Amino acid sequence: MPIKTNKHRPLLEDAMNAYYPGVRWYEFLDSKNKVYANIRLAPKLWDKTSDAYIDNPKSIPTEAQLNAKLKELQDAYDAEYEYDGG
């Protein structure tokens, strides 16, 4: 029997957030079409140290890096939340 959970299957956003946790450092050009080609850096980020917005120092990982991270997250999800068929 499958394990019931509210946790969702990993999405592209989850892979993006895994690179720089705790800060919304990117945006999608089209919020209804969340694909790699529609990712852009947020122009400014909140800096807790200076208590002000700063220019975004982050960079967008390559599509291959994000796909690898997404597979890693999917494998972890499958191991934790999927049933074994028994």
C-alpha positions in Angstrom: 0.0 0.0 0.0 1.4 3.5 -0.9 2.4 5.8 1.9 0.1 8.8 2.1 2.0 12.1 2.2 1.5 15.8 1.4 5.0 16.0 0.0 5.0 16.6 -3.7 7.2 15.0 -6.4 10.3 17.2 -7.0 9.8 20.0 -9.4 12.3 22.3 -11.2 11.8 24.9 -8.4 13.0 22.3 -5.9 16.2 21.7 -7.8 16.7 25.5 -8.1 16.1 26.0 -4.4 18.6 23.3 -3.5 21.4 25.3 -5.0 20.8 28.4 -2.8 18.4 27.5 0.0 16.5 30.1 1.9 16.4 32.9 -0.7 14.3 33.4 -3.7 17.1 34.2 -6.2 15.4 33.4 -9.5 12.2 34.1 -11.4 10.3 32.5 -14.3 9.6 34.6 -17.3 6.4 32.7 -17.7 4.9 31.4 -14.4 2.7 28.9 -16.3 5.6 27.4 -18.3 8.3 26.6 -15.7 11.1 25.3 -17.9 14.8 26.0 -17.9 14.5 28.4 -20.9 12.2 30.6 -18.8 14.5 31.0 -15.7 16.1 34.3 -15.0 18.0 35.8 -12.0 16.0 38.0 -9.7 17.6 41.4 -10.0 17.9 42.1 -6.3 18.0 40.0 -3.1 17.4 40.9 0.5 20.6 40.8 2.5 20.0 40.2 6.2 23.5 41.4 7.1 23.2 44.8 5.6 19.4 44.9 6.1 19.0 46.1 2.5 18.4 44.9 -1.1 21.6 44.0 -3.0 22.4 43.1 -6.6 21.9 39.4 -7.1 25.3 37.6 -6.8 23.9 34.2 -7.7 24.3 32.4 -11.1 21.9 30.0 -12.8 23.2 26.4 -12.8 23.4 24.8 -16.2 20.5 22.8 -17.5 22.5 19.6 -17.0 23.3 20.5 -13.4 19.6 21.1 -12.7 18.6 17.9 -14.4 21.1 16.0 -12.3 19.8 17.7 -9.1 16.2 17.0 -10.0 17.1 13.3 -10.6 18.8 13.2 -7.2 15.7 14.7 -5.5 13.4 12.3 -7.4 15.5 9.3 -6.4 15.3 10.4 -2.8 11.6 11.0 -3.1 11.0 7.5 -4.6 13.1 5.9 -1.9 11.2 7.6 0.9 7.6 7.9 -0.4 6.9 5.1 -2.9 5.7 1.7 -2.0 7.8 -1.3 -2.8 4.9 -3.2 -4.4 4.5 -5.5 -1.4 
